[in-house]
Amino acid sequence: MQFSIKKPGAWFWKTGFTREDVERRLASGHITEEWLICPVGQSHRSVELSRFIADPHVFAPNASANEAGPDG
């Protein structure tokens, strides 16, 4: 699955990241756990990166739409 990420309050998403890419950027300090993440093209399902790290399956196809985060 490909992901998009952005800083809170930013207008534009950075796209085309794998889970491993996101984890590397987090470990290197390029992004923080406050950033938003979502599957590419699904900003209505965005969550804070901290939630994604705690539960990598938050974007599983059977995840409830009621658990979606704020639209980015």
Sine and cosine of phi, psi and omega as CSV:
sin_phi,cos_phi,sin_psi,cos_psi,sin_omega,cos_omega
0.00,0.00,0.64,-0.77,0.06,-1.00
-0.99,-0.15,0.59,-0.81,-0.05,-1.00
-0.85,-0.53,0.38,-0.93,0.16,-0.99
-0.90,-0.43,0.55,-0.83,0.02,-1.00
-0.71,-0.70,0.42,-0.91,0.11,-0.99
-0.34,-0.94,0.39,-0.92,0.10,-0.99
-0.94,0.35,0.52,-0.86,0.10,-1.00
-0.85,0.52,0.72,-0.69,0.02,-1.00
0.99,0.11,-0.13,0.99,0.02,-1.00
-0.97,0.25,0.40,-0.92,0.01,-1.00
-1.00,0.05,-0.60,0.80,-0.17,-0.99
-0.95,-0.31,0.62,-0.79,0.08,-1.00
-1.00,-0.01,0.55,-0.83,0.19,-0.98
-0.99,-0.14,0.79,-0.62,-0.16,-0.99
-0.89,-0.46,0.23,-0.97,0.12,-0.99
1.00,0.05,0.46,0.89,-0.02,-1.00
-0.99,-0.17,0.62,-0.79,0.17,-0.99
-1.00,0.02,0.19,-0.98,0.06,-1.00
-0.85,0.53,-0.66,0.75,0.00,-1.00
-0.90,0.44,-0.64,0.77,0.05,-1.00
-0.87,0.50,-0.71,0.70,-0.02,-1.00
-0.89,0.45,-0.71,0.71,0.00,-1.00
-0.89,0.46,-0.64,0.77,0.04,-1.00
-0.90,0.43,-0.70,0.72,0.01,-1.00
-0.90,0.43,-0.61,0.79,0.04,-1.00
-0.91,0.41,-0.73,0.69,-0.01,-1.00
-0.89,0.46,-0.55,0.83,-0.03,-1.00
-1.00,0.10,-0.14,0.99,0.02,-1.00
1.00,0.03,0.11,0.99,0.01,-1.00
-0.95,0.31,-0.44,0.90,0.06,-1.00
-0.71,-0.70,0.26,-0.97,0.03,-1.00
-0.84,-0.55,0.17,-0.99,-0.02,-1.00
-0.93,0.37,-0.18,0.98,0.04,-1.00
-0.99,0.12,-0.23,0.97,0.02,-1.00
-0.89,0.46,0.36,-0.93,0.06,-1.00
-0.99,-0.13,0.50,-0.86,0.02,-1.00
-0.64,-0.77,0.56,-0.83,0.06,-1.00
-0.38,-0.93,0.32,-0.95,0.16,-0.99
-0.89,0.45,0.55,-0.83,-0.01,-1.00
-0.79,0.61,0.77,-0.63,0.05,-1.00
0.99,0.16,0.15,0.99,-0.05,-1.00
-0.78,-0.63,0.81,0.59,-0.06,-1.00
-0.87,0.49,-0.40,0.92,0.04,-1.00
-0.92,0.40,-0.22,0.98,0.03,-1.00
-0.97,-0.24,0.21,0.98,-0.10,-1.00
-0.90,0.43,0.55,-0.83,0.07,-1.00
-0.67,-0.74,0.28,-0.96,0.10,-0.99
-0.92,0.40,0.55,-0.83,0.00,-1.00
-0.84,0.55,-0.57,0.82,0.02,-1.00
-0.85,0.52,-0.62,0.79,0.03,-1.00
-0.93,0.37,-0.66,0.75,0.03,-1.00
-0.89,0.45,-0.66,0.75,0.01,-1.00
-0.90,0.43,-0.66,0.75,0.00,-1.00
-0.93,0.36,-0.55,0.84,-0.04,-1.00
-0.62,-0.78,1.00,0.08,-0.03,-1.00
-0.87,0.50,-0.23,0.97,-0.01,-1.00
-1.00,-0.06,0.19,0.98,-0.01,-1.00
-0.86,0.52,-0.42,0.91,0.00,-1.00
-0.98,-0.21,0.26,0.96,0.04,-1.00
-0.86,0.52,0.52,-0.85,-0.04,-1.00
-0.82,0.57,-0.48,0.88,-0.02,-1.00
-1.00,-0.05,0.12,0.99,0.04,-1.00
-0.91,0.41,0.63,-0.77,-0.06,-1.00
-0.93,0.36,0.68,-0.73,0.07,-1.00
-0.90,0.43,-0.41,0.91,0.03,-1.00
-0.94,0.33,-0.25,0.97,0.01,-1.00
-1.00,-0.05,0.00,1.00,-0.02,-1.00
-0.91,0.43,0.51,-0.86,-0.01,-1.00
-1.00,0.04,-0.22,-0.98,-0.02,-1.00
-0.93,0.37,0.51,-0.86,0.05,-1.00
-0.95,0.31,0.69,-0.73,-0.06,-1.00
-0.99,-0.16,0.00,0.00,0.00,0.00
